[in-house]
């Protein structure tokens, strides 16, 4: 009985740990969320306009949130950032990213990539580093503790996954005739 209980606990611990990791592009090794959202019987132009609304209401960006919006190419490229919970040794902690949306009738392919960790530390100097290589502003270049790095990555994964669920919900509502008024 003890063995089976321990096996079940181990299984769910491993499952939870795997579920919290940020997906990685096999070719580049960089963090990347990529998939296709299928919304049967919804035209690409309707999906395109729903995606633009979603970007404007969901993504946060300091400057030029939408870099490319081309209906002819059926593509939107935008950038955004998410604020993270404050860390004791990092003020104004955020992660910047790029979103690429491509459209076909009944489908939207999303790719979220180019993750950069940004924070201010000791004297308010801005630090930018790839999310995979989170570093402090210590003069000796000491890396941030692994536990803090893991917590940052888990928070990013949770927030991006929630954001993508919102995109899928926006698309599903776009095909629903009941939301017309």
LINWOMO-V279986 format. One record per pair of residues at least 4 apart in sequence whose ideal C-beta (glycine too) atoms are under 6 Angstrom apart, sorted by sequence separation. I is the first residue (numbers start at 1). GAP is how many residues later the second one is. D is the distance in Angstrom with one decimal. If there is no record, write none. Layout:
i:I gap:GAP d:D
i:I gap:GAP d:D
//
This chain:
i:42 gap:4 d:5.3
i:44 gap:4 d:6.0
i:54 gap:4 d:5.3
i:55 gap:4 d:5.2
i:61 gap:4 d:3.8
i:120 gap:4 d:4.8
i:129 gap:4 d:5.1
i:138 gap:4 d:4.6
i:144 gap:4 d:4.9
i:25 gap:5 d:5.4
i:42 gap:5 d:5.7
i:70 gap:5 d:5.5
i:103 gap:5 d:5.4
i:129 gap:5 d:5.8
i:144 gap:5 d:5.5
i:59 gap:6 d:5.8
i:87 gap:6 d:5.6
i:120 gap:6 d:5.7
i:129 gap:6 d:5.1
i:136 gap:6 d:5.9
i:173 gap:6 d:5.6
i:24 gap:7 d:5.9
i:25 gap:7 d:4.1
i:69 gap:7 d:5.1
i:101 gap:7 d:5.8
i:102 gap:7 d:4.5
i:119 gap:8 d:5.6
i:135 gap:8 d:5.6
i:136 gap:8 d:5.4
i:22 gap:9 d:4.6
i:68 gap:9 d:4.1
i:84 gap:9 d:4.4
i:101 gap:9 d:5.4
i:23 gap:10 d:5.7
i:67 gap:10 d:4.8
i:118 gap:10 d:5.1
i:127 gap:10 d:5.1
i:134 gap:10 d:4.9
i:83 gap:11 d:5.0
i:100 gap:11 d:4.4
i:66 gap:12 d:4.7
i:116 gap:12 d:5.5
i:117 gap:12 d:5.4
i:125 gap:12 d:5.5
i:65 gap:13 d:5.5
i:81 gap:13 d:4.7
i:82 gap:13 d:5.5
i:99 gap:13 d:5.3
i:117 gap:14 d:5.0
i:81 gap:15 d:4.4
i:97 gap:15 d:5.6
i:98 gap:15 d:5.7
i:122 gap:15 d:5.3
i:134 gap:15 d:4.9
i:98 gap:16 d:4.0
i:115 gap:16 d:3.9
i:121 gap:16 d:4.2
i:97 gap:17 d:5.9
i:117 gap:17 d:5.1
i:61 gap:18 d:5.3
i:97 gap:18 d:5.0
i:59 gap:19 d:6.0
i:61 gap:19 d:5.0
i:79 gap:19 d:5.2
i:60 gap:20 d:5.6
i:95 gap:20 d:5.8
i:96 gap:20 d:4.5
i:59 gap:21 d:3.4
i:60 gap:21 d:5.7
i:78 gap:21 d:4.8
i:95 gap:22 d:5.5
i:96 gap:22 d:6.0
i:55 gap:23 d:5.1
i:77 gap:23 d:5.2
i:94 gap:24 d:5.1
i:51 gap:25 d:5.8
i:76 gap:25 d:4.5
i:93 gap:26 d:4.3
i:75 gap:27 d:5.2
i:92 gap:28 d:4.9
i:74 gap:29 d:4.3
i:90 gap:29 d:4.1
i:91 gap:29 d:4.7
i:44 gap:30 d:5.7
i:90 gap:31 d:5.5
i:51 gap:50 d:5.1
i:48 gap:55 d:5.2
i:47 gap:56 d:5.3
i:44 gap:59 d:4.1
i:44 gap:60 d:5.6
i:44 gap:61 d:5.0
i:47 gap:61 d:5.2
i:95 gap:61 d:5.3
i:43 gap:62 d:5.5
i:42 gap:64 d:5.8
i:40 gap:66 d:5.1
i:39 gap:67 d:5.8
i:38 gap:69 d:5.5
i:36 gap:71 d:5.5
i:37 gap:71 d:4.9
i:84 gap:71 d:5.4
i:36 gap:73 d:4.8
i:34 gap:77 d:4.5
i:82 gap:77 d:4.8
i:33 gap:79 d:4.2
i:32 gap:81 d:4.4
i:31 gap:84 d:4.9
i:31 gap:100 d:5.8
i:54 gap:113 d:5.4
i:54 gap:116 d:4.6
i:50 gap:120 d:5.2
i:50 gap:121 d:5.8
i:47 gap:124 d:6.0
i:50 gap:124 d:4.3
i:33 gap:127 d:5.9
i:46 gap:128 d:5.5
i:22 gap:131 d:5.6
i:37 gap:131 d:5.1
i:39 gap:132 d:4.6
i:42 gap:132 d:5.8
i:42 gap:133 d:4.4
i:20 gap:134 d:5.0
i:37 gap:134 d:5.7
i:22 gap:135 d:5.0
i:39 gap:136 d:5.4
i:20 gap:137 d:5.7
//
